Amino acid sequence: MKPDAPPERTSPLLIGLIVIGGTVLSWLLVQTGPRVTTEEEVKAAKMVKVQELTPKRYPIFVAAHGTVIPARRVSIEPEVSGLILSQHPKLRPGGMIMEGEVLFTVDTTLAAIAVEEASAALVQASINLEEATRQHAEALRLASDALIPDTELASLLSAMRLQEAAHTRQKALVARSQEMLQRHVLKAPFNAWVLEENVEVGQRLDPGFSAATLVGSDEYWVQVSLPVDQIQHIQLPTDHQPGATAHVYTEMGDTKRLAAKGHVTALRSDLEREGRMARLIVSIQPPEREVEAPLLLGSYVKVEIAAGELEQCLAIQESALRADQSLWVADKEDTLQIRPAKIRWTLEDTIYVAPVLEEGDRLIISPLKSGIPGTALNPQTVHMP
């Protein structure tokens, strides 16, 4: 039996060829394989939303809140006694009555009698004065001829003067009784809404009784509370120019609706007791009651008062301002840069800043958690309203 043949050894040359072939094949695969395109490199950059901004002129406002109060308010109180004979059909809470319309009428029977009595007494006083005047004139004629003594002439003169005084007094009594008669008819002093009403036909009234409360319907005031340091930005009225314009809004949930326009008419001379806030009076013309959201007395409203204009500034959303009072921007090379912000005005969620952006900068409005200058970006422009 023949012994087993020894195993054949692999030639070193063959191993070298295999290694070289593998290396060449790998190099060929790398050179001929797919390359990363520019679009894919862009996708690797951080995608952000940006906004293009241009410095502009912006009107600015002082935003505050206030309460609608009546500009005119009156309590109707009779100055005479008597029964109510008639009453205006709209003399009830919520009713509207025009200036000069009769609110109610108090029984005039006794007042009319007083007028007649005074008038009759005036006629009698006129006759007495005429007679005294005639007698005095006759006495003057006789005295000129020395037919009567001077003492009698003096007596007739005194009698005439007494009748003149009586006649003047009686004329005043007639005027007084006529005035009292007119006071039995109570009229609206201005165009008004009825706030309260406490009378009925047949009810007896006495002087001082509060029969009704009226508030003016042509003008309302809004008493606006705001910090004292903001007064400097608002134009107060003077003899030569009116106060700053104002817009009054009603708020319903997250929405606000323009309710009226007006202007500042006064700055109260005292501060609020609790909040130590200044208070402005804004005069407005109330809208019609038929509108969808009428402006009612006592309403708590938002007021925007004109405070001038800002020249050459940027308006940004509050969310775009970073915690360190800086702006993150995408520069013209589409890399992240940080610009310091100089705030010039704040109004709700809008901030007005000085124009610190450089050429090609676009404001990053995406809520990034962190930012390193020079970071590659893939900016997506968003057009804000």
C-alpha positions in Angstrom: 0.0 0.0 0.0 1.4 3.4 -1.0 1.7 6.2 1.5 -0.4 9.4 1.1 1.0 12.1 -1.1 2.0 15.4 0.7 -0.5 18.3 0.2 0.3 20.9 -2.5 1.3 24.3 -1.3 -0.3 27.5 -2.6 2.1 29.5 -4.6 3.1 32.8 -3.0 2.8 34.3 -6.5 -0.8 33.3 -6.7 -1.6 34.8 -3.3 -0.1 38.1 -4.4 -2.1 38.1 -7.5 -5.3 37.6 -5.6 -4.5 40.5 -3.2 -3.7 42.8 -6.0 -6.8 41.8 -8.0 -9.0 42.5 -4.9 -7.5 45.9 -4.4 -7.9 46.8 -8.0 -11.5 45.6 -7.9 -12.3 47.7 -4.8 -10.8 50.8 -6.4 -12.9 50.2 -9.5 -16.0 49.9 -7.4 -15.3 53.2 -5.6 -14.5 55.1 -8.8 -17.5 53.8 -10.7 -20.0 53.7 -7.9 -22.8 56.4 -7.3 -21.7 59.8 -6.1 -23.5 62.0 -3.6 -25.4 64.7 -5.6 -25.7 68.3 -4.6 -29.4 67.8 -3.8 -28.6 65.1 -1.4 -26.0 67.3 0.2 -28.7 69.9 0.6 -30.9 67.4 2.3 -28.2 66.7 4.8 -28.3 70.4 5.9 -30.8 71.5 8.6 -34.1 72.6 7.1 -35.5 75.8 8.5 -38.3 78.2 7.6 -37.2 81.8 6.9 -38.8 85.1 6.3 -37.5 87.9 4.1 -37.7 91.3 5.8 -37.4 94.9 4.6 -37.1 97.9 6.9 -40.4 99.9 6.7 -42.3 102.7 8.5 -44.8 101.3 11.0 -47.6 103.0 12.9 -47.4 102.0 16.6 -50.0 101.9 19.3 -50.3 101.7 23.1 -52.5 98.7 23.9 -54.5 98.8 27.0 -57.9 97.8 28.4 -60.7 99.9 29.8 -64.4 100.1 30.7 -67.2 101.8 28.8 -68.9 104.4 30.9 -71.6 107.0 30.1 -70.4 110.5 29.0 -73.7 112.0 30.2 -75.9 110.7 33.0 -78.8 112.3 34.7 -81.3 111.4 37.4 -84.8 112.7 36.6 -86.4 114.1 39.8 -89.6 116.1 39.8 -89.8 119.4 41.5 -93.6 119.2 42.0 -96.1 116.9 43.6 -99.0 115.2 42.0 -100.2 112.1 40.2 -98.6 110.9 37.0 -101.2 111.3 34.1 -99.1 110.0 31.2 -95.8 108.3 30.5 -93.6 107.8 27.4 -94.1 104.3 26.0 -90.3 103.8 25.8 -89.7 105.0 29.4 -88.4 101.6 30.5 -84.9 100.1 30.9 -83.3 99.8 27.5 -85.7 102.3 25.8 -84.3 105.2 23.7 -85.8 108.6 24.0 -84.9 111.6 21.9 -84.1 115.1 23.3 -87.2 117.1 24.1 -89.6 114.2 24.1 -92.0 114.1 27.2 -91.0 111.5 29.7 -94.1 111.8 31.8 -96.7 114.3 32.9 -97.7 115.2 36.4 -101.3 116.3 37.1 -101.4 120.1 36.3 -104.8 120.9 37.8 -103.6 122.9 40.8 -100.8 124.5 38.9 -103.2 125.7 36.2 -105.5 127.2 38.8 -102.5 129.0 40.3 -101.7 130.5 36.9 -105.3 131.7 36.5 -105.3 133.3 40.0 -101.9 135.0 39.4 -103.1 136.3 36.0 -106.3 137.7 37.5 -104.3 139.4 40.3 -102.0 140.9 37.7 -105.0 142.4 35.9 -106.1 144.0 39.1 -102.6 145.3 39.9 -102.5 146.8 36.4 -105.8 148.6 36.9 -104.6 149.9 40.3 -101.4 151.1 38.8 -103.2 152.9 36.0 -105.4 154.7 38.5 -102.5 155.7 40.7 -100.6 157.0 37.7 -103.7 159.0 36.6 -104.2 160.5 40.1 -100.5 161.4 40.3 -100.6 163.1 36.9 -103.7 165.1 37.9 -102.0 166.1 41.2 -99.0 167.4 39.3 -101.3 169.6 37.2 -103.1 171.0 40.2 -99.9 171.5 42.1 -98.5 173.6 39.3 -101.4 175.9 39.8 -101.0 175.8 43.6 -104.4 174.3 44.0 -103.3 171.4 46.2 -100.6 171.3 48.9 -97.2 169.6 48.2 -97.9 167.1 51.0 -100.9 165.7 49.0 -98.7 165.5 45.9 -96.1 163.5 47.8 -98.8 161.1 49.1 -100.1 160.4 45.6 -96.5 159.8 44.4 -95.9 157.3 47.2 -99.2 155.6 46.3 -98.2 155.3 42.7 -94.9 153.8 43.6 -96.6 151.2 45.8 -98.8 150.2 42.9 -95.8 149.9 40.7 -94.2 147.6 43.2 -97.4 145.6 43.5 -97.7 145.3 39.8 -94.0 144.1 39.4 -94.6 141.5 42.2 -97.7 140.2 40.6 -95.9 139.8 37.2 -93.3 137.8 39.0 -96.0 135.6 40.6 -97.5 135.0 37.1 -94.1 134.0 35.8 -93.5 131.7 38.7 -96.9 130.0 38.4 -96.3 129.5 34.7 -92.9 128.0 35.4 -94.3 125.6 38.0 -97.0 124.6 35.5 -94.2 123.7 32.9 -92.4 121.7 35.5 -95.3 119.3 35.6 -94.2 118.1 32.2 -90.7 116.4 32.4 -88.8 116.1 29.1 -85.6 114.3 28.1 -82.6 116.8 28.3 -80.7 114.9 25.6 -80.8 111.8 23.3 -80.7 109.1 25.9 -81.0 105.4 26.8 -83.2 104.7 29.8 -81.0 103.0 32.4 -83.6 102.9 35.3 -87.3 103.7 35.6 -89.4 103.9 38.8 -92.7 105.4 37.8 -96.2 104.3 36.6 -99.3 106.1 35.5 -101.4 106.9 38.6 -98.4 107.0 40.9 -98.0 110.0 43.2 -94.7 111.8 43.0 -93.1 114.3 45.4 -90.1 116.5 44.9 -86.7 114.7 45.1 -88.1 111.3 44.1 -85.8 109.5 41.5 -88.2 108.8 38.8 -85.7 107.6 36.1 -82.0 107.5 35.2 -80.9 108.4 31.7 -77.5 108.1 30.0 -76.5 109.9 26.8 -76.7 107.8 23.6 -74.7 110.1 21.3 -71.3 109.7 23.1 -69.7 107.1 25.4 -66.4 107.3 27.3 -63.9 104.5 27.7 -61.9 104.9 30.9 -58.5 103.3 30.0 -56.0 102.1 32.6 -52.3 102.0 31.6 -48.9 102.4 33.2 -47.8 106.0 33.9 -44.6 105.7 31.8 -46.7 105.1 28.7 -48.4 108.4 28.9 -45.4 110.1 27.3 -46.1 108.3 24.0 -49.7 109.6 23.7 -50.8 112.9 22.3 -53.1 114.6 24.9 -55.6 117.2 23.8 -54.6 120.9 23.8 -56.3 124.1 22.8 -54.8 123.7 19.3 -55.0 120.0 18.5 -57.2 117.0 19.5 -55.9 114.0 21.4 -54.6 110.9 19.9 -56.9 108.6 17.9 -58.0 105.4 19.4 -59.6 102.1 18.2 -61.9 100.2 20.6 -62.3 96.4 20.2 -64.6 93.9 21.8 -62.9 90.6 22.6 -64.7 87.3 22.1 -62.4 84.3 22.9 -59.3 84.6 20.8 -60.9 87.1 18.3 -61.4 90.8 18.5 -63.8 92.9 16.7 -63.6 96.7 16.0 -66.4 98.3 17.9 -65.8 102.0 17.6 -63.3 104.7 16.8 -62.6 107.8 19.0 -59.9 110.0 20.4 -58.4 110.8 23.8 -60.2 113.7 25.5 -58.6 113.9 28.9 -56.1 112.4 31.4 -57.5 112.0 34.8 -55.6 113.8 37.6 -55.6 110.8 40.0 -54.3 107.3 39.9 -56.1 104.1 40.5 -56.1 103.2 44.2 -55.1 99.6 43.8 -53.1 99.3 40.7 -51.6 102.9 40.8 -52.3 103.1 37.0 -53.0 106.3 35.1 -56.4 106.7 33.5 -57.3 108.2 30.1 -60.7 109.2 28.9 -61.4 108.2 25.3 -64.5 109.6 23.7 -66.3 107.4 21.2 -69.6 107.4 19.2 -71.4 104.2 20.1 -72.5 101.9 17.2 -76.1 101.1 16.5 -77.7 98.6 18.8 -78.7 96.5 15.8 -75.1 95.5 15.0 -73.9 91.9 15.7 -71.8 92.9 18.7 -73.2 96.1 20.3 -71.0 98.1 22.6 -72.8 98.2 25.9 -72.1 100.3 29.0 -69.9 98.5 31.5 -68.2 96.5 28.7 -64.5 95.6 29.3 -62.8 96.4 26.0 -59.4 96.6 24.4 -58.1 100.0 23.3 -55.3 100.7 20.9 -54.2 104.4 21.1 -52.0 105.9 18.4 -48.4 106.6 19.6 -46.8 107.8 16.4 -44.7 106.0 13.8 -41.4 104.1 13.7 -39.0 104.8 10.8 -36.9 102.1 9.2 -37.6 99.1 11.5 -38.4 95.5 11.2 -41.6 93.9 12.4 -41.1 90.3 13.6 -43.2 87.8 15.5 -42.4 87.4 19.2 -41.5 83.7 18.6 -38.6 84.8 16.3 -36.8 86.7 19.1 -34.5 84.3 20.9 -34.1 84.2 24.7 -30.8 86.2 24.6 -32.5 89.0 22.7 -30.9 88.0 19.4 -32.1 87.0 15.9 -31.0 83.9 14.1 -30.7 84.4 10.4 -29.7 82.4 7.3 -27.1 84.5 5.5 -26.5 84.6 1.8 -24.3 81.5 2.0 -27.2 79.6 3.6 -25.5 79.2 6.9 -26.7 80.1 10.4 -25.7 83.5 11.8 -26.7 85.3 15.0 -27.5 89.0 15.0 -28.1 91.1 18.1 -31.6 92.6 18.3 -32.4 96.2 19.4 -36.0 96.3 20.4 -37.8 99.6 19.6 -41.4 98.7 20.4 -43.6 95.8 21.5 -47.2 95.3 20.7 -48.8 92.1 21.7 -47.1 89.3 19.7 -45.3 91.7 17.3 -41.9 93.2 18.1 -40.4 96.1 16.2 -36.5 96.0 16.1 -33.8 98.1 14.5 -32.7 96.9 11.0 -29.7 94.7 12.0 -29.9 92.3 9.1 -27.1 92.2 6.6 -27.4 91.8 2.8 -28.8 88.4 2.0 -30.0 87.7 5.6 -33.3 86.0 6.1 -34.9 85.7 9.5 -35.2 82.1 10.8 -38.7 81.6 12.3 -38.4 77.9 12.9 -38.4 77.0 16.7 -34.8 75.7 16.8 -33.6 74.5 20.1 -29.9 75.5 19.5 -27.9 77.2 16.9 -24.2 77.3 16.1 -22.9 80.0 13.8 -21.8 78.5 10.5 -24.3 75.6 10.6 -25.4 74.6 7.0 -29.0 75.4 6.4 -31.7 74.5 3.9 -33.9 77.6 4.1 -37.5 77.5 3.0 -39.0 81.0 2.5 -42.3 81.6 4.1 -44.4 84.6 3.0 -46.1 86.2 6.1 -49.3 88.1 5.7 
